[in-house]
Amino acid sequence: MSMMEAVGRSQSFNRGFADGVFFTCNGGLSATYNVYENDAFFQNPEFELFLPYREGMELSSERLFVHRISCTSNGFSAIYPFMTNEARKSAWYLFEGGVFSLFAP
């Protein structure tokens, strides 16, 4: 899938399942996360591609959550890094060298 094919599509996570443009899991979904204060997150070289999105990621939030989401159905697959903030209405995902912003309606 190209980056342009992902634009306008959706991703959902619900009760051990995931479905969407980036990740599908038909059971066996698990997640862990690390918490970063905003400044610490943006000072981490691993996350430098997120710098242009800093203002939106910090909006209504003092901390960012970096999730590693995995699935054991049909083998093993994982999605990382998947970011959320305390407001929980937005998420950001690094995919194929670009950052995708996801918003909950």
C-alpha positions as CSV (number, residue, x, y, z in Angstrom):
1,M,0.0,0.0,0.0
2,S,1.3,3.5,-0.8
3,M,1.0,6.4,1.5
4,M,-1.6,8.1,-0.7
5,E,-3.8,4.9,-0.5
6,A,-4.0,5.4,3.2
7,V,-5.3,8.9,3.2
8,G,-9.0,9.1,4.1
9,R,-9.2,5.6,5.3
10,S,-9.8,4.5,8.9
11,Q,-8.3,2.4,11.7
12,S,-10.1,1.0,14.7
13,F,-9.1,-0.9,17.9
14,N,-11.8,-2.5,20.0
15,R,-11.9,-5.2,22.6
16,G,-9.0,-7.3,21.4
17,F,-9.6,-6.7,17.7
18,A,-8.3,-4.2,15.2
19,D,-9.4,-3.3,11.7
20,G,-8.1,-0.7,9.3
21,V,-5.7,0.6,6.8
22,F,-2.6,0.0,8.9
23,F,-3.4,-3.0,11.1
24,T,-5.9,-5.8,11.3
25,C,-6.2,-8.3,14.1
26,N,-8.9,-10.9,14.4
27,G,-8.2,-11.7,18.1
28,G,-5.2,-11.9,20.3
29,L,-4.6,-8.1,20.3
30,S,-2.3,-6.8,23.1
31,A,-0.6,-3.5,23.7
32,T,2.0,-2.0,25.9
33,Y,3.1,1.6,26.1
34,N,5.7,4.0,27.5
35,V,4.8,7.4,28.8
36,Y,6.8,10.5,27.9
37,E,6.6,14.0,29.1
38,N,6.2,16.2,26.0
39,D,9.7,17.7,26.1
40,A,11.3,14.3,26.7
41,F,9.4,12.8,23.7
42,F,10.5,15.5,21.3
43,Q,14.1,15.3,22.5
44,N,14.3,11.6,21.8
45,P,16.1,11.1,18.4
46,E,13.8,8.0,17.7
47,F,10.8,10.4,17.4
48,E,12.4,13.3,15.4
49,L,10.0,12.8,12.5
50,F,7.2,13.9,14.8
51,L,8.7,17.4,15.4
52,P,6.5,19.1,12.7
53,Y,3.4,17.8,14.6
54,R,4.5,18.9,18.0
55,E,1.9,21.7,18.4
56,G,-1.0,19.3,17.7
57,M,0.4,16.5,19.7
58,E,0.8,18.7,22.8
59,L,-2.6,20.2,22.5
60,S,-4.6,19.6,25.8
61,S,-1.9,17.1,26.9
62,E,1.3,17.2,29.0
63,R,2.2,13.6,28.2
64,L,2.4,11.4,25.2
65,F,1.9,7.6,25.1
66,V,4.0,5.5,22.7
67,H,2.2,2.2,22.1
68,R,3.5,-1.1,20.7
69,I,0.4,-3.0,19.6
70,S,0.7,-6.6,18.6
71,C,-1.5,-9.4,17.3
72,T,-1.0,-13.2,17.7
73,S,-3.8,-14.3,15.4
74,N,-2.5,-15.6,12.0
75,G,1.1,-15.5,13.2
76,F,2.5,-12.3,14.8
77,S,2.3,-8.7,13.6
78,A,2.9,-5.4,15.4
79,I,2.3,-1.7,14.9
80,Y,4.9,0.7,16.4
81,P,5.2,3.5,17.2
82,F,1.6,4.5,17.6
83,M,1.2,7.7,19.6
84,T,-1.7,9.1,21.6
85,N,-1.9,11.9,24.0
86,E,-4.0,12.6,27.2
87,A,-6.9,14.1,25.2
88,R,-7.4,10.7,23.5
89,K,-9.1,12.1,20.4
90,S,-6.0,12.0,18.2
91,A,-3.3,9.5,17.4
92,W,-0.2,9.6,15.2
93,Y,1.5,6.7,13.4
94,L,4.8,6.6,11.6
95,F,4.3,4.6,8.4
96,E,6.6,4.3,5.4
97,G,8.6,7.4,6.4
98,G,5.6,9.6,6.9
99,V,3.5,10.6,9.9
100,F,-0.2,9.9,9.7
101,S,-2.6,11.9,12.0
102,L,-5.7,10.0,13.0
103,F,-8.7,11.7,14.6
104,A,-11.6,10.2,16.5
105,P,-15.0,11.6,15.4
